[in-house]
Amino acid sequence: MEYPPCLKCNQGLMLPLSDYGRDGAAIRYKAWVCHNPGCGHTIRIDNGDISLGRVGD
């Protein structure tokens, strides 16, 4: 699988993260995180809301 480039820093790749819902069902690609430690850009989905940001913001 090829990962998309980070459009925030243009140096890292966006890596998908999965999680489990309240009922234990798998949620694939709940978040995407830039693998460049200096960037930390994230895209996250919570209850249908999309949030963009940086880790710790």
Buried (B, 14 or more C-beta within 10 A) or exposed (E): EEEEEBEBEEEBBBEBEEBEEEEEEEEEEBBBBBEBEEBBBBBBBEEEEEEEEEEEE
